[in-house]
Amino acid sequence: MPSTINGIGTWYYGKRNSSKRHGMCEHCGKEAVLESYDATLYFVFLYIPVIPLKKVKVFDECSRCRRHRVAKLEEYEAGKRRKLDDVQRTWREDPGNLDKAKNALGAFAAFRQSEGFNAFADEVIGAFPDNVELYEIIGDIQAAFKMLDEALVTLDRGLHHDSAHEGLRESVADVYIRKLQPDQATPYLQHILDQRDASKVNYFYRQACSYQSCGRHREALEAMERCSQLAPEIERDKGFRKIRRQSEKLFNSDKRIEHKWLMSQTGIALPDGGSYTPGFARWIFPVILVFGFIIYLLAAWSAGTREIYFINGLSKPYTVEVNGVSRTLEPHEPATMRLEEGEIPIRVTKGYQTIEDQTVSIKTPFFSRPFIKRAYVVNPDGAAALLKQQTFYVPEDSNREPPNGAVHILTGDNMYALQGVQYYFQPFPESISMSEHSTAESRWRVDDLMRRGNYSAQLAYQIVMEYTSPEATQQWLMAQLQHDRDDDELIALLLNTVGVEEFLSIAKPRLDERPVLIDWQRAVQNVREIEGDYDTMLAEYYDALEQDPENKALLYLAARQEPDVDRSRELLLRAAAEPEPCPHAFAALSFHHQALGEYAEAEPYARQAAERMPESAQWRDALIKALRANDKTQEAYELMKRTSREEPDNISVIEQRIYLQMELEGAEAAEKSIESFIRQKEATLGADTAKFVGEIIRCNMRYLSGDKEGCRQIAEENGLPYWLMMLQMESGAPDPLQDLELTSDSLDLIDQAALYVHLCRAGRDQEAEQYFPLLVEQLSQMGREARVMAEILRNADASRVDEALKLILEPGSKASALLILSERVPSRRKDCLAMAARLRTEKQPPTYMIEQWLKE
């Protein structure tokens, strides 16, 4: 223990990371508050800290006798890091081992290591998505770390799998109690009352204290009454009698009674340490000079070891060897290593062999090293986009809004040296400690832009475009495509960045590569189709097939260009044949059948495509359409539930799952899912944005369920003109766009088609014809088959209606085009509407009006 003589000696200063618990002191043997914290041991002169001697970890300092145990903080932290790294590595080497996963989670709890816990917990849940026990363990640890909102999200996900799980329900109740939301806890504790389980009376005792902390003494007394009913012997407890007297006295007031222990953290057993007491007080002045120089040298030497963040900017994991140590880098997830300054060689040993061996240099001047507060982020693939973001805090009692912070996007390098950043790969805290005279303070954070919970590739692209230049955006996309060489989403973003001419020059050398890069070929086909270059492309593919007639990829690509439907299907069947069929061919065959309303034939091909390309949302959506058309909604729903667990941040997937749930389980079950979605997304999207997205889903759900008045109310309250337009069409309004901030060119093809037909049937032909060129133009941008349909529509050619019925177009777009054709060629209206009805296999806005037309 530190000690002083006449104000000279050693003492602790700078208490940090404090945690308290109630227990018996091992030194004086009395019940007391035991506090553990980090501090710096200083040499003090007249009680003034003069020289920092070492950073220490103090364990269980007794509030009565002040005695405690102590260890060097560096040794404790090093041991902690080794233990955490070991248990995580042990589990990652055997990711199917549940016991190793629990051991790793327990290590985070034992060391009270909240940093990095949520990321690791997501990994564990990803490996055991249906294990309810893990949700309970992780939620309880998050609650112990005071991450109460995150704990609620985790526990709610567990209840989604097992809504009756008592441990999860009790944990959720405990979190609400600690958040001083005791009303929310009540339904989660009902099973205790039903079972009359006296051993769990403490939950209602804590609920009573939570009510007292809110100044709600009537409810507090009701909670105490439940305690007495469960365990009558609690009436003998002095503490219980005390809080009852308090609420009885304050029954008619709203005075709050604080119970700080409600927010206390669980006590943790920690390692043994030693103690340190210097013996040089009488030689203070010479020691200050000599010791100060020695301390400075030691500080300069110790600062030569840096914590380096490694980040993988690609879509799949790979393993790097750094100074002979291997580490697997998960996509967009940080991994840390402590390394000595100098030349650091990096080599990829597993995964992307396109990443070249490299050496990064980390050097700082020896004597100025202690003053250099710099962190390093290494991105071996050079494809990451880092978000460097600033935010401002103002005092709680201030009336002024905090200023907007700066945003920087870092791309194009394999190493970044960063200064002045407080938070690495973690969100900003909700609040910070500020000096009493401060009017505003800023903090900086750094994160991977595409890290889970941040932004999708599309949104990340938009942010990079906004905060950098088109040249930097192109360089970022090309760095990804250098390694993820055939990624359709990245290719589409590149096309959007550079334009058609430059894109074709970039793509040209990739077209001759073998094996065939299908996504590059498809992108080039789509670009050249817009130019009407069909015949030339088809001839090129047939020439290539003469050289390699059984190349399945070439057969598939030729089929995409073949205008003859029967010939195209023959090529696709060859491409899908064993051995080594082309997965895209199955999807194309399913698409062919779906475009003709042949869903029974489409389903097997859609299954093959989804099984062989499970990561593709396009093929998954095709399978869901086929399943719903074939009255297999339950299977479609189970597929979407599984997908939403695998992609918890994909809002589109969650939205589809909720709509399918509504069809199967009713609107009430869907409403609960929407509320759960809003709670889960508050942490990542923010409360306002999460609620707004949830209201959009709710508005659409109300519309699809037939509750048009409920849909109107939500649309008006949240400013959603799209649904107001649909409701005005449904009601027969002559001008559905009147008084709405909505224009026809902002609508998609389905909505424009509905608007056109609505105006035609309202006798407003002249106004309908004003929209017609826009419809035809939009169709013309959708490929060769769509151009043919646009030509038939433009000419209102009755002799080509049969050709239109056989065109291979996306079912929703084809159905919309046939609705228009039914108006332009009235003599074939029945045939057009019959095919459109076959193609509309699911409800989608606008619904009821189109259904009425199709019944004709």
Secondary structure by P-SEA (a helix, b strand, c coil): ccccccccbbbbccccbbbbbbccccccccccbbbbbbbbbbbccccccccccbbbbbccccccccccccccaaaaaaaaaaaaaaaaaaaaaccccaaaaaaaaaaaaaaccccaaaaaaaaaaaaccccaaaaaaaaaaaaaacaaaaaaaaaaaaaaaccccaaaaaaaaaaaaaacccccccccaaaaaaacccccaaaaaaaaaaaaaaccaaaaaaaaaaaaaacccccccaaaaaaaaaaaaaccccbbbbccccccccbbbbbbbbbbbbccccccaaaaaaaaaaaaaaaaaaacccbbbbbbccccccccccccbbbbbcccbbbbbbbcccbbbbbbcccccccccbbbbbbcccccccccbbbbbbbccccbbbbbbbbbbccccccccccbbbbbbbccccbbbbccccccccccccbbbbcccccbbbbbbbccccccccccaaaaaaaaaacccaaaaaaaaaaaaccccccaaaaaaaaaccccaaaaaaacccccccccaaaaaaaaaaaaaaacccaaaaaaaaaaaaacccaaaaaaaaaaacccaaaaaaaaaaaaccccccaaaaaaaaaaaaaacccccaaaaaaaaaaaccccaaaaaaaaaaaaaacaaaaaaaaaaaaaaaccccaaaaaaaaaaaaacccaaaaaaaaaaaaaaacccccaaaaaaaaaaaaaaaaaaacaaaaaaaaaaaaccaaaaaaaaaaacccccccccccccccccaaaaaaaaaaaaaacaaaaaaaaaaaaaaaaaaccaaaaaaaaaaaaccccaaaaaaaccccaaaaaaaaaaaaaacccaaaaaaaaaaaaccccccccaaaaaaaac
